[in-house]
Amino acid sequence: MKNIKSKVAEYLQSDLIDEECEIKDDTSLFQEGLCDSLNLITLVNFLEKEFEVKIGPLDINIESLDTLNAIEGFINKKLAQ
């Protein structure tokens, strides 16, 4: 079974960004220009469906969703609730 980071990286590379761009665990998706505000909403929708979590408007912030490491921590926290 794939872990959170690999599922998210696969999704990002297949649906949101250039497949040739390497995303490391600590790559800033927003500072590097790989994601924008529209991509953020798409990413949140993917995370809700893929990991069966509810992400409210107050949960959405750049810090929680900027890197694969941050996303993994965010999803693990949501799954624990």
Backbone bond lengths (Angstrom), bond angles and torsions (degrees), N, CA, C in turn:
res aa  C-N    CA-C-N  psi(-1)  N-CA   C-N-CA  omega(-1)  CA-C   N-CA-C  phi
1 M - - - 1.453 - - 1.538 109.08 -
2 K 1.296 116.04 135.33 1.462 121.52 -179.86 1.523 110.35 -73.32
3 N 1.337 114.61 147.04 1.456 117.76 177.14 1.522 110.19 -85.28
4 I 1.321 115.31 174.77 1.461 121.22 -175.61 1.521 111.24 -58.26
5 K 1.342 116.78 -49.93 1.463 120.10 -176.56 1.522 112.27 -60.62
6 S 1.325 117.42 -41.86 1.467 118.54 -178.62 1.527 111.66 -69.67
7 K 1.328 117.97 -35.63 1.474 120.45 176.94 1.526 110.92 -65.00
8 V 1.331 115.95 -43.54 1.461 120.15 -178.88 1.525 110.06 -67.92
9 A 1.325 117.68 -43.36 1.469 121.23 179.31 1.527 110.65 -61.57
10 E 1.306 116.56 -42.60 1.474 120.59 178.27 1.526 110.47 -62.15
11 Y 1.324 116.67 -44.38 1.466 120.74 178.29 1.524 111.06 -61.42
12 L 1.326 116.26 -49.18 1.462 120.21 -179.12 1.522 111.32 -57.73
13 Q 1.315 116.68 -45.42 1.459 119.75 -177.18 1.518 113.01 -72.75
14 S 1.310 117.15 -28.47 1.464 118.03 -179.02 1.524 113.06 -88.06
15 D 1.343 116.95 -28.93 1.464 119.12 -172.65 1.526 115.80 -116.58
16 L 1.331 118.27 -27.60 1.458 118.18 -171.56 1.523 115.26 -114.15
17 I 1.314 118.21 -31.15 1.464 119.40 -174.94 1.512 111.28 -131.31
18 D 1.303 115.47 175.95 1.458 122.63 178.56 1.525 110.16 -62.33
19 E 1.312 116.72 125.87 1.459 121.48 -178.03 1.525 112.77 -60.53
20 E 1.303 117.67 -23.63 1.455 120.72 -177.64 1.527 112.20 -81.64
21 C 1.305 117.99 -11.52 1.461 122.11 -179.54 1.528 108.97 -78.96
22 E 1.317 116.23 127.24 1.460 120.53 179.28 1.525 109.62 -86.16
23 I 1.312 115.88 127.42 1.457 121.09 177.50 1.520 107.84 -107.63
24 K 1.318 116.11 115.02 1.460 121.19 176.02 1.525 108.60 -90.41
25 D 1.315 115.97 167.78 1.463 120.69 -177.28 1.522 113.14 -58.60
26 D 1.335 116.70 -29.35 1.461 120.17 -177.15 1.530 113.47 -111.26
27 T 1.320 117.17 13.94 1.464 120.91 176.53 1.525 109.54 -68.63
28 S 1.330 116.41 126.84 1.465 120.54 177.60 1.530 108.90 -77.52
29 L 1.312 116.11 112.38 1.459 120.81 -177.17 1.524 111.71 -65.37
30 F 1.319 116.56 -33.47 1.463 120.65 -175.88 1.526 112.10 -89.64
31 Q 1.318 118.12 -43.31 1.466 120.30 179.26 1.528 111.61 -66.90
32 E 1.321 116.54 -31.81 1.465 120.91 178.52 1.529 112.09 -81.48
33 G 1.328 116.47 -5.06 1.457 120.72 179.01 1.520 114.14 77.11
34 L 1.325 116.90 17.52 1.466 120.48 -179.77 1.532 111.71 -79.79
35 C 1.327 116.39 -27.21 1.463 121.99 178.51 1.518 109.63 -131.37
36 D 1.319 115.18 150.37 1.462 121.34 174.12 1.525 107.86 -127.51
37 S 1.307 117.76 -172.84 1.462 120.73 -175.74 1.529 112.66 -62.78
38 L 1.315 117.64 -35.05 1.464 120.35 177.38 1.527 110.76 -67.71
39 N 1.331 116.06 -42.83 1.468 120.08 176.62 1.520 111.26 -62.15
40 L 1.334 116.57 -32.94 1.465 120.78 -179.87 1.518 110.35 -60.02
41 I 1.312 117.29 -45.01 1.472 121.01 179.56 1.526 110.40 -64.78
42 T 1.310 116.60 -41.16 1.465 120.80 177.72 1.528 110.41 -63.61
43 L 1.329 116.51 -42.07 1.463 121.21 178.03 1.524 110.83 -62.43
44 V 1.313 117.57 -43.57 1.469 121.25 178.80 1.529 110.43 -61.00
45 N 1.312 117.48 -43.07 1.474 120.51 177.31 1.522 111.12 -60.33
46 F 1.328 117.01 -43.33 1.463 121.17 177.28 1.526 110.72 -60.70
47 L 1.320 117.48 -47.20 1.463 121.07 -178.14 1.521 111.65 -61.51
48 E 1.329 116.55 -41.41 1.470 119.95 178.64 1.525 111.38 -61.80
49 K 1.304 116.73 -44.32 1.467 120.48 -178.04 1.521 111.82 -73.58
50 E 1.308 117.05 -46.95 1.470 121.58 -174.82 1.527 112.69 -66.27
51 F 1.333 116.62 -40.27 1.458 120.39 -174.21 1.530 113.29 -109.32
52 E 1.338 115.65 5.09 1.458 122.45 175.98 1.533 111.53 52.83
53 V 1.329 114.53 52.34 1.459 121.39 176.46 1.521 108.77 -122.38
54 K 1.309 115.43 158.29 1.464 121.17 175.82 1.521 107.61 -105.79
55 I 1.326 115.54 124.14 1.456 121.63 -179.94 1.522 107.79 -115.15
56 G 1.315 115.52 109.39 1.456 120.94 -179.13 1.517 111.67 -82.45
57 P 1.325 116.66 166.22 1.469 121.15 -179.31 1.530 113.36 -56.00
58 L 1.325 117.28 -35.64 1.460 120.35 -179.64 1.528 112.64 -74.58
59 D 1.340 116.92 -16.01 1.471 121.68 178.04 1.522 112.39 -81.15
60 I 1.324 116.14 -20.16 1.462 120.33 -173.38 1.519 109.66 -83.27
61 N 1.329 115.16 113.82 1.457 121.05 173.85 1.523 109.15 -152.05
62 I 1.297 114.77 156.12 1.461 120.61 -175.58 1.525 111.37 -60.91
63 E 1.324 117.56 -41.31 1.459 120.85 -176.15 1.534 112.21 -59.66
64 S 1.310 117.64 -38.26 1.465 121.55 -178.32 1.519 113.28 -77.12
65 L 1.330 116.34 -18.99 1.462 119.79 -172.18 1.531 112.79 -126.73
66 D 1.328 117.58 19.12 1.463 120.65 -173.40 1.518 114.62 -87.25
67 T 1.324 117.73 -28.70 1.471 121.05 -179.14 1.524 109.00 -132.45
68 L 1.311 116.39 165.18 1.466 119.59 176.22 1.523 110.58 -63.03
69 N 1.339 116.81 -38.58 1.467 119.87 177.03 1.524 111.13 -61.27
70 A 1.334 116.97 -44.80 1.463 121.17 179.86 1.528 111.05 -64.45
71 I 1.315 116.47 -42.46 1.470 120.77 179.60 1.527 110.37 -62.79
72 E 1.324 116.74 -43.43 1.463 120.23 178.88 1.533 110.65 -60.20
73 G 1.329 117.21 -45.86 1.462 120.39 177.94 1.518 112.16 -62.49
74 F 1.312 116.20 -41.44 1.464 122.23 179.12 1.531 110.98 -61.89
75 I 1.322 116.96 -47.77 1.466 121.18 -179.23 1.524 110.55 -66.25
76 N 1.319 117.50 -42.69 1.464 119.90 177.94 1.524 111.08 -59.91
77 K 1.319 117.15 -39.77 1.466 121.63 177.82 1.540 110.24 -64.21
78 K 1.338 116.22 -42.78 1.479 120.07 178.87 1.525 111.31 -65.27
79 L 1.322 116.66 -39.61 1.465 120.47 -179.37 1.530 111.50 -67.06
80 A 1.314 116.68 -28.46 1.461 121.66 -178.81 1.527 112.41 -78.81
81 Q 1.320 117.21 -14.97 1.477 120.23 -178.12 1.499 111.24 -75.28
